[in-house]
């Protein structure tokens, strides 16, 4: 599908960037390896030239370019070489990234500058340089390796600068997807679990790889995105979620140690069994331990939380059988945020954050109106008709929820 397409990939000399390059190379794609490492690094594997050899061996054509994305001239020069060599650019993958998982007072200014320059400014400037050429392509894509923007404070408190820089990449997706809608697809991709790279080895230390997946999972997910039409844009994609939708069922093939517990990646609110995480220090494992132990007191409380607690206690097997749906609520105001009711999987559950699986229905409203709706003071139909409730997804399931409310009102 990518035969003859030209991909400009930052940070493609190793890790995730190289994995995406090799996946595309198997189709016969042209790969511009835009990365810093021209000479072998004392601790990090690979150079732009060794990556080029692997890409050529996989069936693609490679153009190694020394590019530090902090230097706009180097970006522009590489883009010009790419166009001169391959005739254009069809896909940009903004993969280059810098990380320092340190608190505000512990993060040196040069580290702050590095993360802002590489992650935000580098992504922005590389996109800017490639866009005039992408607009000429038949099916152009920009793909940023950045997370969905989760405003849970736990993701800011331990490494504020890093979070700001990664969310800056995600904001580029938000803005550019709308600015170039209909011309260039712009999406973000993020792993559900930690990925084994040289950076993860440095962060987590020896043995961390057993709790990680291979870079292949991101390469496969990226391939799915980059082969979709340009109308597929403005999405924040989690690798496993997308691949499940594409029909993948066996995820053990992506594990470094199949069957071993995996570390959830940053910025995703998921439960984690901390007994499976033994790494210490400022690695991903430590951050996730802190999330589990320290975020508990910050759990939402108040009328909304109490309503969900009662709903959880009132659930019956009959509710599950008759409904068979996952409902996500985007609530504004006190006690707001993302909540869910799962009446489809494993006996049903409710909770704060995104549902474990894909939501069938997403409902948006104020937290005050939500409490009124679930206590019988506001009918869902009236809330919807008056604009207080917005519904996306399966309307038939939304109507089923209204029937369920009549059964729950006495308990609420």
C-alpha positions, -999 to 999 in steps of 0.1 A, spaced: 0 0 0 29 24 6 49 14 -25 65 45 -40 54 67 -11 79 89 6 80 90 44 99 117 63 105 103 98 123 122 126 143 101 150 143 71 126 178 58 134 165 36 162 135 26 183 99 34 173 109 56 143 130 29 128 103 3 133 77 24 115 103 29 87 110 -8 83 73 -16 82 68 9 53 100 -3 36 85 -38 32 60 -22 8 88 -6 -12 85 29 4 111 57 3 123 66 38 140 99 48 158 91 80 159 125 97 179 119 129 210 133 147 231 101 151 257 100 122 285 85 143 280 55 166 268 66 201 286 52 231 254 38 247 226 41 221 223 16 192 223 26 155 231 55 132 212 70 103 235 49 80 229 16 98 192 23 97 195 31 60 211 -3 54 182 -21 72 156 -2 53 172 -10 19 175 -47 30 138 -47 38 129 -35 3 127 2 6 148 31 -5 166 52 21 179 88 24 199 93 56 199 130 66 216 145 97 188 164 113 186 179 148 150 191 149 161 220 171 178 235 140 153 248 115 180 250 87 187 213 91 150 205 88 146 226 57 177 212 41 166 176 46 131 184 32 147 199 1 169 168 -3 139 145 1 119 163 -26 149 164 -49 156 127 -44 121 113 -44 100 140 -61 79 149 -30 68 139 5 37 119 12 39 112 49 56 129 79 61 110 111 70 133 140 87 108 163 118 126 176 113 133 213 132 142 245 123 132 280 132 141 316 108 127 343 118 153 369 99 177 390 98 215 385 126 223 409 148 194 397 145 201 360 175 221 347 166 249 323 186 232 296 164 201 299 133 223 298 146 239 266 155 206 251 121 191 256 103 222 244 126 226 214 125 189 203 90 179 212 69 210 205 90 234 184 106 206 164 73 190 156 58 223 146 87 234 124 91 200 107 53 200 99 56 235 86 85 226 63 67 195 50 32 208 46 37 226 12 49 192 -3 23 171 16 -5 192 1 6 180 -34 4 143 -24 -27 122 -32 -30 108 3 -9 129 27 -5 122 64 12 137 94 15 113 124 27 126 158 39 102 184 20 120 212 -7 112 237 -44 121 241 -45 152 263 -55 139 297 -59 167 322 -57 145 353 -32 164 376 -13 131 383 3 134 348 16 169 356 27 167 392 58 146 387 71 158 354 53 190 345 78 201 318 77 168 300 39 166 300 36 202 287 60 193 258 42 161 248 8 178 250 23 205 228 28 179 201 -9 168 206 -21 204 203 -3 205 169 -26 176 159 -57 195 172 -48 227 153 -34 213 121 -61 187 116 -86 214 115 -65 239 96 -57 214 68 -89 193 69 -96 179 35 -60 184 24 -38 166 49 -47 140 75 -31 148 109 -33 123 137 -16 112 170 -6 77 180 3 66 215 10 31 231 -13 16 257 17 0 274 54 9 278 74 1 246 109 -14 249 134 12 235 168 25 246 150 53 264 130 28 284 161 10 294 176 42 307 144 51 326 136 17 340 169 0 344 177 -37 339 148 -61 336 123 -34 326 120 -50 291 99 -79 305 72 -54 313 72 -38 278 60 -45 243 80 -45 211 81 -15 188 63 -37 163 29 -29 178 34 9 171 47 1 136 16 -20 128 -7 7 142 11 35 123 8 14 91 -30 11 97 -33 49 101 -10 59 72 -29 37 48 -63 52 56 -77 80 35 -69 116 43 -104 121 56 -93 101 87 -80 130 106 -79 147 141 -78 114 159 -58 105 191 -52 68 186 -41 41 212 -22 13 194 -40 -16 210 -75 -1 206 -69 5 169 -55 -29 162 -83 -46 180 -107 -27 158 -87 -39 128 -92 -75 139 -60 -83 158 -67 -107 186 -32 -121 196 -12 -94 215 12 -118 230 32 -116 197 40 -80 207 52 -88 242 89 -90 251 79 -117 277 45 -131 268 23 -135 299 43 -111 320 24 -81 334 28 -49 313 34 -13 324 6 10 312 21 40 294 20 76 307 -11 98 303 -36 69 303 -58 64 334 -58 27 338 -56 5 369 -23 -13 375 -13 -42 397 16 -25 416 29 -59 428 40 -66 392 61 -34 390 94 -39 407 115 -12 391 126 18 412 139 53 405 125 78 381 114 54 355 79 47 341 74 21 368 80 45 396 57 71 381 29 45 378 35 34 414 30 70 425 -2 72 404 -17 42 422 -7 52 457 -9 89 456 -39 95 433 -63 77 456 -71 107 478 -77 128 448 -106 105 436 -136 126 427 -162 130 454 -196 148 457 -230 142 440 -216 129 407 -193 104 424 -221 93 448 -245 88 419 -220 65 402 -214 46 434 -251 40 438 -255 30 401 -227 4 406 -245 -10 436 -278 -11 418 -266 -30 387 -282 -64 381 -276 -92 357 -309 -83 341 -296 -48 335 -266 -62 317 -286 -86 296 -312 -60 285 -287 -32 278 -254 -46 265 -238 -12 261 -208 9 273 -217 46 281 -192 74 285 -201 107 301 -183 139 295 -194 161 324 -186 198 330 -187 216 363 -182 203 399 -173 166 399 -170 166 362 -146 149 338 -149 116 320 -170 89 337 -184 56 324 -210 29 329 -201 -5 315 -232 -27 311 -215 -51 286 -183 -65 301 -174 -87 331 -204 -82 353 -206 -44 347 -189 -15 364 -188 22 367 -158 45 372 -140 78 366 -119 81 334 -124 64 301 -141 30 299 -120 -1 297 -133 -7 261 -147 14 234 -178 34 244 -210 27 224 -225 60 234 -208 93 245 -231 117 264 -220 153 272 -237 175 297 -232 195 330 -226 175 361 -256 192 378 -279 181 349 -264 146 351 -274 142 387 -309 156 380 -312 131 351 -302 101 372 -324 111 402 -356 115 380 -357 153 381 -348 157 344 -359 133 317 -332 124 292 -355 131 263 -362 166 275 -325 171 283 -316 160 247 -344 181 231 -334 213 251 -297 209 242 -286 202 277 -276 167 267 -255 159 236 -253 123 224 -228 106 200 -229 70 190 -257 44 192 -290 62 198 -309 29 203 -286 22 233 -291 57 246 -328 50 246 -322 18 265 -304 37 292 -335 59 296 -355 28 303 -329 17 328 -331 50 346 -367 45 355 -357 12 373 -328 29 391 -346 62 402 -361 47 433 -326 37 445 -310 70 435 
